[in-house]
C-alpha cells in the first residue's frame, strides 16, 4: 500500500517536471519568435526608408537630366 502511494507520488512528480520543461521550451520559443519578429519589423522599416530615399534620388536625377 505504502509503495503504491510512493510510486504514484513519484509519477506525479515526474509529470510535473515534464510539464515544467515543456513550459520552459514554449517560453523560449515564444521569446525567440518575438525577437525575430522585432528584427524583421526593423529590417522592413529600414528597407522602406531606403526604398523611399532611392525613389527620391531617382526623381531628382530625372529632373536634373531634363
C-alpha positions, 0 to 999 in steps of 0.5 A: 500500500505504502509503495503504491502511494510512493510510486504514484507520488513519484509519477506525479512528480515526474509529470510535473517536471515534464510539464515544467520543461515543456513550459520552459521550451514554449517560453523560449520559443515564444521569446525567440519568435518575438525577437525575430519578429522585432528584427524583421519589423526593423529590417522592413522599416529600414528597407522602406526608408531606403526604398523611399530615399532611392525613389527620391534620388531617382526623381531628382536625377530625372529632373536634373537630366531634363 
